Amino acid sequence: MASDEKLVSPYGLLCSRHDMTPEELKNLIESGEADRVEMTRAAQDNEKLREAVCSFSNDMPGRGLPGYLLIGIDEKDPSYRLSVTTEMQEKLAGLRSDGAILPLPVMNVSRAPHPHGGGEIVVVEVHPHDLPPVRFPGRTHIRIGPRKDIASETEERVLIERRTANFRTFDTTPCPEGDLKRLDLETFRQSYRPQAIAADIIAENHREIREQLAALRFYSLKRQCPTNAGMLVFAYDPLDLFPGAKMQFVQFDGPGLEAEVLAEKTFTGNLVTSLRELDSFLKGRFTKKPVPMTDLKEQTVFDYPPEAVRELLMNAVLHRDYQSTTPTRFYQFSDRIEIQNPGGLYGDASPENFPRVNAYRNPVIAEAMHVLGYVNRFGRGIARAKRALADNGSAEARFDYQTSHFLAIIPKHPKR
């Protein structure tokens, strides 16, 4: 057997895996466990592949065992062989973080020898998720034996109840001090739910509001109260429970805190409101003008590229420690911008592997920010900020990740 290793989920959870030997693969295919194995000829139908990953993530039978999507096997044509490429593996690995499947699946992509020799197949190993139900796109796909379907209300309720034993993070934990009356349910119904759940599922939905919120990890049916994520995302005023859940902007007329304050603003309220206000605030905030690059060439540059600032601000909101009473700080000095949030690197992320390894302190909030359109792809914020700075001709951002905070420093363009 090949050597074991640890697979890190997008939320920092660990599960073991190992590359399969031809004998193990042959035994799996012949096991008759139809709920754990799906075989397909090619990797071209992204929708079908995502449905398979989603259904394995939900683990409807409750086996607690990984499911396997085997690409390169044609049950009707035993002689078929697939030419496996690195590009194909990378494309399949992208299913993990492109945000189409939510919450992000815990999966691994590898290649293995064809069980009957003469080629290779791609093995997509999908582990049961700790925070079901998992959806694509807004639908809860399941499989029980050979049956593949959309989960019924009863089946979804089973998945929700199974999740209550897996409160791994602060945002998934019930908030006893919260109350349904404190939530902006109209925003949930009109703005959030249509983006998170497919329209046909909503049309057939006869569940009460508590069950609808619970299906999206914003309410605990067992404890009969919102989760911390539900309060942070939808409460009219979450600050009495989470006093640090705000962003403080200050612009200084100089390089230090002792300089005169030119402008200041505090973004408060639930995340739906505060993120909308922050997004509007950033538009037009930073100026651009042409600067000479050579005697004959000019380039239009920003003092601070908006995309870089936005990505690092969203990163701070997404990854901050909401148990801290310290606000997220957004300080603009005469020569730099500093964005600081409470909470250092989380989970398996460390100074040695940052930013290659990404773990989420707040997986439900991460999902909510994706649904609301503030996060495009997971694990790409730092990389996108670096690219925006490079395209603008700015110096690289600097990062300081202590045990108690994460600080991003964006330098002003040298010619601005």
PyMOL commands that set and color helices and strands:
alter all, ss='L'
color gray80, all
select helices_A, chain A and resi 22-29+46-58+86-96+153-163+170-172+180-182+185-196+199-203+209-215+228-234+271-282+306-319+363-371+381-391
alter helices_A, ss='H'
color red, helices_A
select strands_A, chain A and resi 4-8+14-18+37-40+67-71+106-113+120-127+141-144+147-150+219-220+225-226+247-252+261-267+288-292+298-302+328-332+336-342+398-401+405-411
alter strands_A, ss='S'
color yellow, strands_A
deselect
rebuild
show_as cartoon
